[in-house]
Amino acid sequence: MKYICLGYMEPDKFETMSESERNVLFDDIFYYADVLRNHGHIIGEEALQSASTATTLRWNNGKVSVTDGPYAETKEQLGGILVLEA
């Protein structure tokens, strides 16, 4: 069975972390990804750019409208995706 895992982050929280705290966070993330990869569970993975670079596309009445930014109403932003086989 395949699963898509969405990795969310809080940009404000991340920005206030010290460099050593960020390094520990990324070390943990990369370690777990390596475990999954070594066991053949990872089909695909992709980190996303910051939400500040996002563009939103909407289909409305047969036309596409394009706006800058995600305009999400949450404090978390999608940081990456992981496709797993389990």
N, C-alpha and C positions, 0 to 999 in steps of 0.2 A: 504494500500500500504506500502511496506517495502522499507527502504532507508538505505544505508551504508554511514556513515559520517566518513571522514578521518580527524584526528587531526594532524596538522603539527606544528612543532616548529623550531626555529632557535637556534641550540645548542650554538653558540657563544654569542648570545644575552642572552639566559637563564643563561649561566655561568657568565655573568657580572652583573646579577641582584643581589641586596642585598637579604639577607634572608627574610626581611620583604616584599619586592616586590614579591618574590617567594610565600610567604605565602598568600598574597592577590590574586595572580594569581590562586593558587590551591583552595583557598576558593571559588572564583568565579566559577571555573570549577566544583567543587564538589556540590556547591549550585544548579547550573543549572542541573546537572545530577540528583540530588535528585528531583527536580521539574518534570523532564521528567519521572523518575522512579515512582514517586507518582501518576502520571497521566496514568500510564500503557503504556508508549510509548517505553521504553527501552526493547529490546528483548535480546540483548547481548552487552557486552563491554569488551575491553581488552586494557590495556596499553602495549606498546612494550618496549623492552630493547633499550638502546642507539644504535645508528647506528654504533658505534665503535665495537659492538659485532656481527654485521651482517655477514651473509654468503650469497653469490649470487650463485644460481644454474642456469645453462643454459643447455638446451637440444640441442645438435648439432650432426647431422649425427648419430643418434641412441645411443649417449653416453651422459652422464651427466658430465659437468665440474663444479668443485666447486672452488670458489675463496673467499678469505676473503674480507669483507667489501662490502658496497652497491655501492660504486663508482658512486654515484649520482652526476649529474652536476648541482645541485641546492644548495642554502644555507639552505633551509628548509629540515627537515627530518621528516618522518612519526613517530608520537609519540604514536598513538593509533587509535583504530577503535570503532565505536559505531553503532549498528544495531537498527534502530527505526521502529516502526509501527505508521503510521499516517493516 
